[in-house]
Amino acid sequence: MLAAALPSALAGGWQPAGPWGGTATSLWVDRNQPDVLLAGARHSLLFRSTNRGDRWERLNFPRYFSATLTAVMIHPADPSLYLVAAETPQGIGAGVWYSEDRGASWKAAEGLEGIPAYALAYFEKDPRRMAAATRNGVWKSEDSGRTWRRISPPYNHELRSVTAVAIDPRDDRILYAGTTHLPWKTVDGGETWQIIHDGMLDDSDVFSIFIDPARPDRVLASACSGIYRSEDGGRNWSKFRGIPPEQRRTHVVRQMPGRPEVIFAGTTLGLLKSTDGGATFRRVNRHHVYSLAFDPRDPRRMYLATEGGGLWRSENGGEAFVQINEGFANRLSDGIAAAAGALYLNVLQDGEWGGLFASLDGGATWSKVPPSKTFPEGPVTKLAACPTRTGLLLAGNDERLSRSLDGGRTWVPLRVGAGARLRIQAVACTVAGGREALLAGTDLGLFRSADLGASWQPVRLTTANIRHSVQELITGVVDGGRVLARTAHTVYASADGGLSWRPLSMLFPVSRIYDMAITGTTLLAATADGLYLSADEGRHWEKVEKGLEPGTVSTLAARPGPGGEVLAGQFGRIYRSSDGGRSWQVVEGADLPAVSFKRMIWPDAGGRRLVGLTPDAGVFYLEFRIQE
């Protein structure tokens, strides 16, 4: 029997699978080894490429999941020293971090712990001297970013939220700082500061500052109100003309190295390029640009970090770009579903780069399903597939439910609840006696369809006429009709494909349930208090401790079919049971990477691959090696 033959030995551990892409927020090219790049993203994700972006690997950066990596740097004088500026809403994990072993381990820089940081700069003549823009002013380091001290006055609230910083290449006592209102300058190392905004619109959020290394009195600044240039060290500013108002929100402005007449501006609506010193600009693409960097050997090779579209490279000075996202994934996903021979995944919040993705090789590679005009409007947060029918998909959100019969290429809206305004909170396909049924959990109760969604009937979860808000649906084996429906108050079970239901007798609050699974002989509940098992369809429960650590079990994955094989995720480790969850063993070599799985799934009953979906870093898969 395959389940008994499946050992704990693995081939290669967890492998990232994409879908590649998402949002990149910061970018750096190593000055000494230009093939080496760093890219920062949201959710504390940090990536490195050693081949000009052809392939990326995720580095072991501390996972403070709300952190955005606003700036990354490979130290110009020490290629083993990496620096990262991080911003978080509450400050947990914020500050400047450094690694002295090329990203293998990290330390929080002294002085900036918990202070959101937005930009980094170094002094060209002595890179040990650095500056950081933070929510609490301008800070300076004399030891390559390991320790910091504030050089802006703490009592000056106008100089608190600093979003950009630059150091004059002639004298590190001369610094420029951009704030959420105006730019500032010091010429004495921070002892005194002056507002420098003549010619700049008031209340301009300054996002970046660039100093021309050949003519340091020439300074460029990008802001929410446009792009500015000063020829006298910031005393006076002139605004670049000819830029449409909708493109004036500019995250970054840079001059091409060695070509002062060529200026690039990364805006929310595209990359702008000028070849005449800013007299005229033209849009060369429509990417929402956060960061850009040049190859010091050949400035015609340049890179972009963008919203939704990930990372891009140009070999001809920005005239054309290609995506370079293989290995880079910063994706928000809310649903993964297995159908006969296919996996489907919905990617949220990435605009034209998001949507529905499909895998035909068990989750190892993913391709985007061509966008359809009939795809449900708004963010699709619920996704389900029918395990016995290729191409049957359900996609729902707060307002509607739609069905596809061709793998997501075309969709038809389904009317659930006869016109009532329902919030679709869970969807599922179940099979009983060879017949498929669709289930829709809503805020006004559960609905069932036996004709692929053409008509729907309300289903009572109890004998009383109560419409419970159904928040989750968990289906069991491929054919058997076992389904669980979780509400805010309890869990209900069905053994006939959702026709009839009964409440389970729970030993634990529903609010503490993280995941549930249905095996051939048991029901399992992963909770904040550990794993619970029922061998009598939920009438009685017992806590399982054999082989598991005390405490939270976060996710479960039961192999489809009549066997009792199930996997559990706990504290970064994977455990396996072959007896329906009664006893467990660690799967050696399957420790989770520094991500959390919101769901694990077996693509098919006879396969050797387990797929894990993360909330922010895409899909990973785990290969099992069968012992002969």
Buried (B, 14 or more C-beta within 10 A) or exposed (E): EBBEEBBBEBEEEBBBBBBBBBBBBBBBBBBEEBBBBBBBBBBBBBBBBBEBBEBBEBBEBBBBBBBBBBBBBBBBEEBEBBBBBBBBEEBEBBBBBBBBEBBEEBEBBBBBBEBBBBBBBBBBEEBBBBBBBBBBBBBBBBEBBBBBEBBBBEEEEEBBBBBBBBBBBBBBBBBBBBBBBBBBBBBEEBEEBEBBBEBBBEEBBBBBBBBBBEEBBBBBBBBBBBBBBBBEBBBBBEBBEEBEEEBBBBBBBBBBBEEBEBBBBBBBBBBBBBBEEBEBBEBBBEBBBBBBBBBBEEBBBBBBBBBBBBBBBBBEBBEEBEBBBBBBBBBBBBBBBBBBEBBBBBBBBBEEBBBBBBBBBBBBBBEBBEEBEEBBEEEBBBBBBBBBBBBBBBBBBBEBBBBBBEBBBBBEEBBBBEEEEBBBBBBBBBBBEEEBBBBBBBBBBBBBBBEBBEBBEBBBBEEEEEEBBBBBBBBBBBBBBBBBBBBEBBBBBBBBBBBEBBBBEBBBEBEBBBBBBBBBBBBBBBBBBBBBBBBEBBEEBEBBEEBBBEEBBBBBBBBBBBBBBBBBBBBBBBBBBBBBBBBBBBBEBBEBBBBBBBBBBBBBBEBBBBBBBBBBBBBBBBBBBEEE
